[in-house]
C-alpha cells in the first residue's frame, strides 16, 4: 500500500524535437506550478533529461507535462525510471550534459 505523504522521484528522458523549442523553460515553468522539485537539462542534440520529486500525484502530472512539451516540440519517445527520493529542494535548469 502506498503512503499518501510519500515523496517519490522520477527520472525522465524525452527524445524528439525538444531543443531550440523552449522545452526546458516550459518544463521549469510548469514544474513550479505543479510543485515538484528537481531539474531539467539537454542531453545530446535530441534528448532532454529531467528529475522530479514530489507526491505521486505531482510526479504523475510532471510526467504528463514531459510527454506533451511546448507547442513547437515533438516528443517521439519517453523513458521513466523511478528512483529513491534524494531530497531535491527546488526546480531548475542544469547545464547540458
MMTF fields as JSON, N, C-alpha, C and O atoms, coordinates in Angstrom:
{
  "mmtfVersion": "1.0.0",
  "mmtfProducer": "UNKNOWN",
  "numBonds": 387,
  "numAtoms": 388,
  "numGroups": 97,
  "numChains": 1,
  "numModels": 1,
  "chainsPerModel": [1],
  "groupsPerChain": [97],
  "chainIdList": ["A"],
  "bondAtomList": [4, 2, 8, 6, 12, 10, 16, 14, 20, 18, 24, 22, 28, 26, 32, 30, 36, 34, 40, 38, 44, 42, 48, 46, 52, 50, 56, 54, 60, 58, 64, 62, 68, 66, 72, 70, 76, 74, 80, 78, 84, 82, 88, 86, 92, 90, 96, 94, 100, 98, 104, 102, 108, 106, 112, 110, 116, 114, 120, 118, 124, 122, 128, 126, 132, 130, 136, 134, 140, 138, 144, 142, 148, 146, 152, 150, 156, 154, 160, 158, 164, 162, 168, 166, 172, 170, 176, 174, 180, 178, 184, 182, 188, 186, 192, 190, 196, 194, 200, 198, 204, 202, 208, 206, 212, 210, 216, 214, 220, 218, 224, 222, 228, 226, 232, 230, 236, 234, 240, 238, 244, 242, 248, 246, 252, 250, 256, 254, 260, 258, 264, 262, 268, 266, 272, 270, 276, 274, 280, 278, 284, 282, 288, 286, 292, 290, 296, 294, 300, 298, 304, 302, 308, 306, 312, 310, 316, 314, 320, 318, 324, 322, 328, 326, 332, 330, 336, 334, 340, 338, 344, 342, 348, 346, 352, 350, 356, 354, 360, 358, 364, 362, 368, 366, 372, 370, 376, 374, 380, 378, 384, 382],
  "bondOrderList": [1, 1, 1, 1, 1, 1, 1, 1, 1, 1, 1, 1, 1, 1, 1, 1, 1, 1, 1, 1, 1, 1, 1, 1, 1, 1, 1, 1, 1, 1, 1, 1, 1, 1, 1, 1, 1, 1, 1, 1, 1, 1, 1, 1, 1, 1, 1, 1, 1, 1, 1, 1, 1, 1, 1, 1, 1, 1, 1, 1, 1, 1, 1, 1, 1, 1, 1, 1, 1, 1, 1, 1, 1, 1, 1, 1, 1, 1, 1, 1, 1, 1, 1, 1, 1, 1, 1, 1, 1, 1, 1, 1, 1, 1, 1, 1],
  "groupList": [{"groupName": "UNK", "atomNameList": ["N", "CA", "C", "O"], "elementList": ["N", "C", "C", "O"], "formalChargeList": [0, 0, 0, 0], "bondAtomList": [1, 0, 2, 1, 3, 2], "bondOrderList": [1, 1, 2], "singleLetterCode": "X", "chemCompType": "L-PEPTIDE LINKING"}],
  "groupTypeList": [0, 0, 0, 0, 0, 0, 0, 0, 0, 0, 0, 0, 0, 0, 0, 0, 0, 0, 0, 0, 0, 0, 0, 0, 0, 0, 0, 0, 0, 0, 0, 0, 0, 0, 0, 0, 0, 0, 0, 0, 0, 0, 0, 0, 0, 0, 0, 0, 0, 0, 0, 0, 0, 0, 0, 0, 0, 0, 0, 0, 0, 0, 0, 0, 0, 0, 0, 0, 0, 0, 0, 0, 0, 0, 0, 0, 0, 0, 0, 0, 0, 0, 0, 0, 0, 0, 0, 0, 0, 0, 0, 0, 0, 0, 0, 0, 0],
  "groupIdList": [1, 2, 3, 4, 5, 6, 7, 8, 9, 10, 11, 12, 13, 14, 15, 16, 17, 18, 19, 20, 21, 22, 23, 24, 25, 26, 27, 28, 29, 30, 31, 32, 33, 34, 35, 36, 37, 38, 39, 40, 41, 42, 43, 44, 45, 46, 47, 48, 49, 50, 51, 52, 53, 54, 55, 56, 57, 58, 59, 60, 61, 62, 63, 64, 65, 66, 67, 68, 69, 70, 71, 72, 73, 74, 75, 76, 77, 78, 79, 80, 81, 82, 83, 84, 85, 86, 87, 88, 89, 90, 91, 92, 93, 94, 95, 96, 97],
  "secStructList": [7, 7, 7, 6, 6, 7, 7, 3, 3, 3, 3, 3, 3, 3, 3, 3, 3, 7, 1, 1, 1, 1, 2, 2, 2, 2, 2, 2, 2, 2, 2, 2, 2, 2, 6, 7, 3, 3, 3, 3, 3, 3, 3, 6, 6, 6, 3, 3, 3, 3, 3, 3, 3, 3, 7, 2, 2, 2, 2, 2, 2, 2, 2, 2, 2, 2, 2, 2, 7, 7, 6, 6, 7, 3, 3, 3, 3, 3, 3, 3, 3, 3, 3, 7, 7, 7, 7, 7, 7, 1, 3, 3, 3, 7, 7, 7, 7],
  "xCoordList": [0.84, 0.0, 0.882, 1.967, 0.385, 1.186, 0.895, -0.253, 1.946, 1.83, 1.466, 2.22, 0.328, -0.085, 0.892, 0.936, 1.673, 2.632, 4.005, 4.932, 4.131, 5.427, 5.93, 5.165, 7.22, 7.86, 8.44, 9.184, 8.094, 8.602, 9.482, 9.402, 10.322, 11.253, 11.15, 11.199, 11.006, 11.003, 12.153, 12.365, 12.878, 13.953, 13.412, 13.048, 13.362, 12.665, 13.603, 14.333, 13.573, 14.291, 13.274, 12.449, 13.337, 12.428, 13.264, 14.189, 12.93, 13.629, 12.66, 11.461, 13.205, 12.397, 12.883, 14.064, 11.949, 12.303, 12.09, 11.03, 13.119, 12.992, 14.043, 14.115, 14.849, 15.844, 15.605, 15.257, 15.798, 15.538, 14.066, 13.666, 13.25, 11.8, 11.275, 10.064, 12.188, 11.776, 11.327, 10.584, 11.772, 11.319, 11.719, 10.89, 13.001, 13.462, 12.756, 12.355, 12.596, 11.905, 10.448, 9.91, 9.817, 8.433, 8.318, 7.434, 9.236, 9.224, 9.487, 8.806, 10.471, 10.793, 9.589, 9.266, 8.932, 7.78, 6.645, 6.111, 6.286, 5.151, 5.488, 4.599, 6.761, 7.169, 6.911, 6.477, 7.185, 6.901, 5.425, 5.058, 4.574, 3.132, 2.636, 1.711, 3.26, 2.891, 3.392, 2.75, 4.554, 5.125, 6.161, 6.48, 6.699, 7.758, 9.115, 9.269, 10.084, 11.462, 12.283, 11.896, 13.423, 14.278, 14.988, 15.344, 15.203, 15.944, 15.628, 15.045, 16.034, 15.897, 17.148, 17.696, 17.609, 18.768, 18.73, 18.057, 19.468, 19.644, 20.703, 21.662, 20.513, 21.5, 21.623, 20.647, 22.818, 22.973, 22.164, 21.923, 21.741, 21.035, 19.542, 18.816, 19.057, 17.633, 16.992, 15.92, 17.636, 17.129, 17.132, 18.063, 16.085, 16.013, 15.854, 15.06, 16.623, 16.599, 16.081, 16.421, 15.256, 14.72, 14.518, 14.36, 14.528, 14.226, 13.162, 13.231, 12.175, 11.137, 10.868, 10.757, 10.765, 10.396, 9.173, 9.054, 8.275, 7.064, 6.13, 6.546, 4.867, 3.886, 3.672, 4.041, 3.082, 2.801, 1.983, 2.273, 0.981, 0.113, 0.917, 0.766, 1.768, 2.589, 3.533, 3.666, 4.181, 5.147, 4.426, 4.951, 3.225, 2.451, 2.09, 2.138, 1.732, 1.437, 2.691, 2.614, 3.84, 5.101, 5.399, 5.818, 5.185, 5.437, 4.529, 4.973, 3.273, 2.363, 2.888, 2.835, 3.391, 3.968, 5.123, 5.233, 5.972, 7.113, 6.66, 7.32, 5.549, 5.045, 4.536, 4.592, 4.038, 3.441, 4.41, 4.53, 5.108, 6.06, 5.366, 4.139, 6.153, 5.567, 5.071, 5.387, 4.298, 3.635, 4.606, 4.288, 5.769, 6.711, 7.499, 8.216, 7.372, 8.155, 7.417, 6.231, 8.163, 7.571, 8.262, 9.474, 7.509, 8.066, 7.877, 6.75, 8.995, 8.949, 9.038, 8.504, 9.715, 9.978, 10.153, 10.743, 9.637, 9.843, 10.192, 9.603, 11.162, 11.551, 11.475, 11.991, 10.843, 10.688, 11.2, 10.817, 12.071, 12.554, 12.287, 12.595, 11.711, 11.531, 12.821, 13.474, 13.176, 14.389, 14.044, 13.01, 14.89, 14.655, 14.786, 15.676, 13.911, 13.963, 15.302, 15.828, 15.854, 17.15, 17.068, 18.095, 15.863, 15.711, 15.979, 16.519, 15.607, 15.745, 14.987, 13.902, 15.553, 14.96, 14.165, 13.229, 14.53, 13.855, 13.923, 14.511, 13.331, 13.39, 14.173, 13.949, 15.084, 15.874, 16.4, 16.269, 16.998, 17.632, 19.11, 19.787, 19.598, 21.013, 21.767, 21.173, 23.071, 23.941, 23.798, 23.642, 23.854, 23.714, 24.789, 25.921, 24.398, 25.34, 26.243, 27.098],
  "yCoordList": [-1.194, 0.0, 1.253, 1.278, 2.263, 3.487, 4.481, 4.67, 5.106, 6.136, 7.449, 7.908, 8.074, 9.294, 10.461, 11.335, 10.491, 11.577, 11.271, 12.071, 10.108, 9.651, 10.535, 10.921, 10.844, 11.583, 10.56, 9.662, 10.705, 9.808, 10.601, 11.828, 9.89, 10.521, 9.801, 8.573, 10.583, 10.032, 10.659, 11.87, 9.823, 10.259, 10.038, 8.92, 11.11, 11.074, 11.505, 12.488, 10.763, 11.128, 11.249, 10.357, 12.355, 12.586, 12.803, 13.616, 12.064, 12.217, 12.781, 12.502, 13.586, 14.145, 15.542, 15.858, 16.382, 17.782, 18.537, 19.116, 18.516, 19.046, 20.108, 20.593, 20.47, 21.524, 22.651, 22.423, 23.871, 25.04, 25.383, 26.201, 24.761, 24.996, 25.458, 25.515, 25.787, 26.246, 25.131, 25.375, 23.907, 22.754, 22.869, 22.68, 23.182, 23.263, 24.38, 24.187, 25.547, 26.661, 26.301, 26.644, 25.613, 25.152, 24.22, 24.374, 23.252, 22.287, 22.994, 22.728, 23.894, 24.609, 25.417, 25.395, 26.125, 26.96, 26.106, 26.419, 25.039, 24.231, 23.354, 23.011, 22.982, 22.224, 23.07, 22.556, 24.385, 25.281, 25.304, 25.332, 25.291, 25.282, 23.983, 23.98, 22.881, 21.571, 21.438, 20.806, 22.045, 21.991, 20.907, 20.559, 20.36, 19.36, 20.052, 21.209, 19.336, 19.822, 18.894, 17.753, 19.398, 18.594, 19.467, 20.605, 18.947, 19.688, 19.158, 18.086, 19.948, 19.565, 20.04, 21.091, 19.268, 19.665, 18.983, 17.97, 19.563, 18.958, 17.872, 17.98, 16.824, 15.747, 15.456, 15.07, 15.64, 15.417, 16.432, 17.537, 16.073, 17.036, 16.774, 17.609, 15.623, 15.308, 14.803, 14.199, 15.044, 14.481, 15.529, 16.327, 15.514, 16.298, 15.304, 14.367, 15.523, 14.67, 15.506, 16.683, 14.902, 15.625, 14.687, 13.477, 15.283, 14.573, 15.383, 16.611, 14.687, 15.37, 14.591, 13.365, 15.32, 14.734, 15.454, 16.675, 14.683, 15.243, 14.104, 12.948, 14.437, 13.39, 12.581, 13.023, 11.411, 10.575, 11.37, 11.327, 12.081, 12.857, 13.947, 14.133, 14.662, 15.715, 15.139, 15.693, 14.035, 13.432, 12.887, 12.981, 12.317, 11.857, 13.033, 12.903, 14.176, 15.379, 15.821, 16.211, 15.755, 16.144, 15.261, 15.756, 13.965, 13.03, 13.374, 13.343, 13.697, 14.115, 15.379, 15.495, 16.318, 17.552, 17.228, 17.82, 16.295, 15.912, 15.231, 15.362, 14.511, 13.814, 14.79, 14.497, 15.949, 16.892, 17.986, 18.284, 18.598, 19.658, 20.896, 20.935, 21.901, 23.114, 22.836, 21.802, 23.765, 23.568, 23.261, 22.44, 23.891, 23.706, 22.402, 22.039, 21.702, 20.478, 19.266, 19.326, 18.169, 16.889, 15.807, 15.624, 15.103, 14.038, 12.721, 12.299, 12.076, 10.799, 9.612, 8.538, 9.815, 8.688, 9.234, 10.298, 8.501, 8.907, 7.662, 6.597, 7.822, 6.739, 7.285, 8.367, 6.552, 6.982, 5.879, 4.718, 6.249, 5.307, 5.896, 7.059, 5.087, 5.542, 5.284, 4.256, 6.238, 6.148, 6.561, 7.192, 6.217, 6.704, 8.235, 8.803, 8.884, 10.343, 10.749, 10.058, 11.876, 12.347, 13.711, 14.307, 14.207, 15.46, 16.704, 17.68, 16.69, 17.894, 19.032, 18.819, 20.242, 21.36, 22.324, 22.962, 22.438, 23.385, 22.815, 21.754, 23.506, 23.033, 24.04, 25.246, 23.551, 24.455, 23.786, 22.576, 24.593, 24.107, 23.89, 24.778, 22.708, 22.369, 22.561, 22.575, 22.706, 22.786, 21.484, 20.402, 21.611, 20.454, 19.417, 19.741, 18.167, 17.056, 16.845, 15.96],
  "zCoordList": [0.0, 0.0, 0.0, 0.579, -0.655, -0.815, 0.301, 0.703, 0.79, 1.813, 1.123, 0.265, 1.471, 0.763, 0.914, 0.048, 1.992, 2.176, 1.614, 1.74, 0.994, 0.497, -0.648, -1.532, -0.615, -1.699, -2.673, -2.277, -3.934, -4.97, -5.921, -5.981, -6.665, -7.609, -8.944, -9.011, -9.999, -11.351, -12.137, -12.095, -12.842, -13.733, -15.142, -15.507, -15.927, -17.218, -18.344, -18.216, -19.437, -20.655, -21.783, -21.984, -22.513, -23.634, -24.883, -24.89, -25.949, -27.233, -28.256, -28.222, -29.174, -30.248, -30.592, -30.442, -31.059, -31.327, -30.017, -29.778, -29.183, -27.823, -27.513, -26.384, -28.492, -28.276, -29.266, -30.425, -28.786, -29.613, -29.701, -30.529, -28.85, -28.881, -27.515, -27.301, -26.592, -25.264, -24.34, -23.389, -24.608, -23.818, -22.35, -21.46, -22.098, -20.701, -19.949, -18.801, -20.571, -19.913, -19.633, -18.581, -20.572, -20.422, -19.209, -18.366, -19.147, -18.044, -16.715, -15.725, -16.69, -15.452, -14.959, -13.771, -15.871, -15.508, -14.923, -13.859, -15.621, -15.174, -13.978, -13.198, -13.816, -12.625, -11.381, -10.35, -11.487, -10.36, -10.023, -8.849, -11.036, -10.819, -10.205, -9.393, -10.599, -10.055, -8.619, -7.78, -8.347, -7.002, -6.805, -5.668, -7.901, -7.763, -7.646, -8.036, -7.11, -7.092, -7.975, -8.224, -8.447, -9.315, -10.32, -10.013, -11.53, -12.544, -13.94, -14.107, -14.937, -16.343, -17.074, -16.743, -18.075, -18.871, -20.241, -20.428, -21.191, -22.501, -22.41, -21.646, -23.203, -23.33, -24.82, -25.464, -25.365, -26.799, -27.582, -27.098, -28.785, -29.626, -29.735, -30.274, -29.231, -29.39, -28.104, -28.144, -26.961, -25.712, -24.608, -24.491, -23.807, -22.582, -21.437, -21.517, -20.371, -19.186, -18.031, -17.911, -17.175, -16.026, -14.853, -15.012, -13.669, -12.431, -11.714, -11.666, -11.156, -10.381, -9.102, -9.117, -8.001, -6.719, -6.178, -6.282, -5.604, -5.012, -4.656, -4.578, -4.442, -4.176, -5.456, -6.544, -5.322, -6.506, -7.527, -8.723, -7.068, -7.961, -8.692, -9.899, -7.945, -8.56, -9.613, -10.705, -9.285, -10.207, -11.441, -12.55, -11.262, -12.415, -13.325, -14.549, -12.741, -13.534, -14.297, -15.462, -13.629, -14.255, -15.466, -16.512, -15.322, -16.425, -17.611, -18.759, -17.34, -18.415, -19.107, -20.331, -18.309, -18.845, -19.798, -20.871, -19.403, -20.228, -21.519, -22.55, -21.473, -22.666, -23.71, -24.904, -23.284, -24.235, -24.633, -25.821, -23.682, -24.007, -24.576, -24.673, -24.95, -25.54, -26.961, -27.55, -27.492, -28.783, -29.926, -30.786, -29.956, -31.072, -30.971, -31.904, -29.855, -29.673, -30.247, -30.574, -30.356, -30.742, -29.915, -30.022, -29.108, -28.276, -29.013, -29.276, -29.343, -30.056, -29.106, -29.384, -27.988, -27.085, -25.679, -25.489, -24.688, -23.294, -22.487, -22.669, -21.591, -20.677, -19.262, -18.983, -18.381, -16.987, -16.077, -16.218, -15.141, -14.129, -12.76, -12.501, -11.885, -10.506, -9.745, -9.927, -8.889, -8.082, -6.66, -6.439, -5.689, -4.324, -4.281, -4.914, -3.546, -3.403, -2.795, -1.922, -3.26, -2.777, -2.112, -1.788, -1.908, -1.182, -2.001, -1.48, -3.292, -4.122, -3.443, -2.903, -3.468, -2.738, -3.604, -3.123, -4.881, -5.774, -7.177, -7.385, -8.147, -9.522, -10.358, -10.252, -11.182, -12.018, -13.263, -13.445, -14.119, -15.342, -15.044, -14.527, -15.373, -15.183, -16.492, -17.571, -16.383, -17.552, -18.359, -17.792, -19.67, -20.555, -20.264, -19.904, -20.43, -20.179, -21.376, -21.356]
}
